[in-house]
Amino acid sequence: MATSSYRFSIGPWNLGQGADPFGPPVRPAVPFDAVLDTAVSLGFEGIQFHDDDAVPDLETLTPAQVVKQAEAMRRKLADKGLVAEFVAPRLWEHARGIDGGYTSNDPAARAWALERSKRAVDVALALGTDLIVMWPAREGTAVRESKNPIEASRQMLAAIDVILGAHPKIRIAIEPKPNEPVDHAFVPTIGHALALGARSADPARVGVLIESAHAILAGLDPSDEMGFALAAGKLWSVHLNDQNGLKFDQDKVFGAANLRGAFDQVRVLEAAGYAATGAFVGFDVKAHRTQPADKATAHLATSKAIFLKLVEKARSYPVKVAEQCIAARDYEALERLVLEHLLSC
């Protein structure tokens, strides 16, 4: 299998202005057309969308107008040889989602979140994708007693069923994260996400998207999380990046903090034949705040290059020698084998 058989995707948020919680933007905004041109120049095929990336101001439009604008975006993508990977309803940045969307204590806000999610389905279908990504960003609490976790679990399940009911072909990939922007999230890990999907109206249409940093923030190994989802046939996308410990979501270049951990992620994808499924390898990485605007795409190029080098490492891994170490229960020898393989030219 050639390395080119992997399909790669990026989202507009990967080309940011360098703002962080402690400082304002340091680079100019990147126009959406420039995002598409960057994707083409770096060899990416897929574009990850929030609903309002594809249809700005969609809250002010009729359903028919939303579809018309999304169809125009699909044509723009096609002209550049690109496709939409998924659409995610962006509930967490809207004023009505201040206390969460699906689990808000305000019934009107919950109703708004469900309607917005149904519009996201319209956007996805018009863009030519059947995949909705559900990132439950504010579905959680800062004060634990402010919400009933039993009821919140039921509300999350109801939201999944509403989205599934919007169209018989739509699929949902839940992207769990344990914290940030909330203190405690109701869907913190892949296990939680898969359990929700199993209880849904159509479990066959609910899978997961794993982000490396999110797994690390939960104190888990991303490759183990991937293996768990792959064993269930539910890994429908990945957002590869890196994370230096249990702190805020850093979205570092893939392999930047833990190259061996990155290798293990690639190795499990290779073992499962992930590339052959046609699912995308996405990157969710940010340029350093110190990076000049004219060099603020290097993080994407580097992440892709490191991934492909690790694919080569996974395919040249001395499997027979490793099996001998395992059979002899000589895990010290196995560890050295892995380290020397990663260090070899």
N, C-alpha and C positions, 0 to 999 in steps of 0.2 A: 504494500500500500504506500503510495507516494505521499510525502508530507503535504503536497498541494491538495490532497483530498479533504483536508480540513477546510471548513468554511469559517470565516472570521467576520465579526461584527463589532461595531462601536455605536455609542450613543452621543448625541450632541453635548451632553454634560461632560464628556471626556475632554472637551476643548474649552476649559473654563477661563475665567478672568483672574484667577489667583486669589479670590477673596477667601477668608477663613473666619471662624468665630471671633477672632481677635483683630481683624483688620479688613479694610475695604478692598475693592478690586485694584489690581496693579497692572492689568493688561486690558486692552479694549475688548469689547464683546466680539465674538466670532459669528458672522452672519451664517444662517443655515446653509445657504448655497456653498459657502466656503467649507463647511463641515462635510458636505457631500464630495466636494473636490478633494479634500484631504483623504477621505475614505478611499476614493478611487486611486489616488496617487500612492497610498500605502498598501494597496492590494486587499482591501476589505470589501466584502460582497454585501453584507447585511447592515441595515440601519436599525438600531433600537429606538423605539419611539415612546415618549409619553404622549397621551392623547392630544395635549395642546401643543406639542412639537409639530405634529402633523396638521392640526387645525387650530391655529391661534384664535383666542377669544371664542372658543366653541360654546361657552356658556351663553353667549348672546345670539347664537344662531339657531335656526330651526333644524330638526333632524335631517331634512332634505338638503339644507345648505351645508351641514356638517359632512354628509356623504359626498356632495359635489366637490368640496374642497379636498377631501381625502382622496378622491379619485384623481384630482389634478396632481396631488403629491405623488401618487403612484406612477403617473405618466412621467413626472420629473425624474423619479428614481429610475424608471426603465430607460430613459434617454441616456443615463449615465452607467447603465449596466448594473444597477443596484436593486435590491429588494428589501422590503420591510421584514425584520425578524419577528417583532412582537409589538404590542401596544400595551402600555401600563396606564391605568387611570391615575392622574396626579391629584390625589385628594389632600395630601399633607401640606400643600402650600396655599390652599384656599382658606379664606377666613372662616368658612362654614365647617372646615375640618379641624378647627383649633383643638377640639377635644377628641379627635379621631373621627373617622367616617362611619364605618360599619358598627363600631362599638361606642359611638358617642352617647352621652347621657341625654342628648337632645333628640327626640324622635324626628323632628324636622330635618336635622342634620343627617340622621341615618337614612331618611327617605331620599335626600339629595345625593348622598353617596351612592345609593343603588341606581338612581337615575343616571348619574354621571358615568357609572360603570357600564350601563347599558349603551350609552352613547359611545363609550370606548370600544365596545363590540362592533358598533356600526363603523367606526373609524378603521378598526382592524380589517374587517371584511372588505371595505372599500380599498384598503391598501394592498390587499391580496394575501394577508396572513390570517391564520386561524388561532393564533396564540395570544392570549392575554396574560400578562405578568401581574400578579398581585403581590405588591410589597406592602405589608401592613404597617406602614411607617409609624403612624400615631395610634395604632390599635393596641393600646396598653395604658399604663398609668405612671404618673409621677408620685401620686399618693395612693398607695395600694388599696386603701379602703374606699376610694372614690368610685370604684366600679366593682360589680359582682363578677368574678371570673367564671362562674358557671353560666351566667347569662351571656357574658361576652363570648364564650366558646360557641354558644348557640347562635349568637348574632353573626359570628364569622362564618359558621356553616350555612346560615341562611343567605348570606351574601354570595357565597360560592354557588349556591343553588340558583340564585337569581341570575347570575352571569351565565351559568350553564343553560338556563332556560331561555336566554335571549336569542340563541341560535343553536340548532342541533349539531353543528360541526365545530363550534368554538371549543378550544381547550384552554385550561388554566394552568399556569406554572406559578406556584407559590414560592416567593423568595423570602425565607425567614431571616430574621435578625434579632438578637437578644435585647438590644438596647439602642438608644440614639435614633431618633430624637426623643423618644420616651425613656424613662428610667427602667421600666420593666415591660417587655412586650408580651402579648398573649400568644404569639406564634414564634418562639425563639429559635427553634432548631428544625432540621429536616424531619426528625421523628414526629414532631408536632404537626408539621405540614402534611406529611403522609397520612397521619391519623385522621386529620380533617378530611382529606380527599377520600379516604376509605369510607367515611360516613356520608359522603355527598350523594346527591341524586343520581350521579353517573360517575362512579370512581374511575372508569376507564379514561375519562377526559380530564382528570386532575393529576398533574405531576408537580415537579419542582424545578426551580432554578437555584443553583448553589453559587454563592459568592464566597471566594476564599476568605476574605477578611471577616465576613459575618460569622463563619464557622470558628475562626480563631477567637473572635470576641466572645463566643460562647464557651471558650475553653476547650474546643474540639479540634481534631485534625481534619482539614478539608478533604484529604484523600479518603479518610474513613467515611466521612459524610457522603462523598461521591459514591464510594463503594456500596453503601447502604441503599442509596437511591438507584444505582445501576442494577443491583440485584433484584430490585422490584420493577425494573423497566420503566422508571419514572424520572430519570434525569433528562430533561428536555432542553436545558440550556445551562451554561456556566458563565459566571463573571469572574475571570481570573485577575487577581491582583495580589498584594502582599500586605502584611500587617506586623508592626513591631510591638508585639505584646498586647495586653488588655487595656487599651485606651480608646480614644475616639477612632472612628473609621477613617483610616489614613489613605486607602486607595493607592498604595505604593505600586511601583512597577513590579510586574510579575517576577518573582524570584529575588527581589532586591533585599529582603530581610532574611529569607530562609530558602536558599537555593535547593537544598535537599528536600524540603517540603514541597517546593514547586515540582521537582523531579517526581516525587511520589504521586502528585496530582496527575501529571502527564502519564505516568506509568499506569495508573488505574484506568484512565481514559483509553489508553492503548489496549489494555487487557480486555476491555469491554467492546472493542471495535466501535468506539463512539463516532469516529469520523464517518464510518459507513452508514450510520443512521441518518446522515444529512443534517443533524442538529448543529447549531452554531457554537463556536468558541468565541465568547464575547470577552472584552476586556473592560473593566471598570476602574480606570486609573486616572490620576490627576497629575498634571505637570507641577513641578515645584513652584512655589510662589516666587522664587528668585529667577525663574526662567524668563528670558526675554520673549516677547510675543512672536518674533520670527523663528524661534526655536521651540515653541510650545506644542510641538507634535512629536518630539523625540521620545516621550514616554510611551506613546502608542507603538512607534516603530521598534523600540527596544523590547517591549513586552512581547510583541509578535516574534521578533528574532529569537528571544530567549526561549519562547515556547517551542519553536521549530528546532532549535538546537537540542532541547530536552527530548523532543520526539526522536531525534537521532540517537540520543543517549539511551532512551528506553528500548529502541529497536536493536541496539548493539550491546545491550546488557548481557553479560555472560551467564545465561540462564542455567546451563549445565553445572557450572562451577557453583553457582548459588544453591542449586538443588543439593549438591554434595555437602555444602556447609550446613544446610537445613537438616539433611538426613543424619549428619553427625552431631547435630545440636550444637554446632560450633558457631554461635551467633557473633562472637568476637571476630571471627574470620569473615563472616558475612558482612558485618559492619565495615570492616576494612575494605572488602571488595567493593561495596557501594561507594565509599569515599574515594578510593583510587580510581574507580570508573568515572566519577564526576570530575576528578582532577585531570584525567588523561586528555590529551589533545585528539 
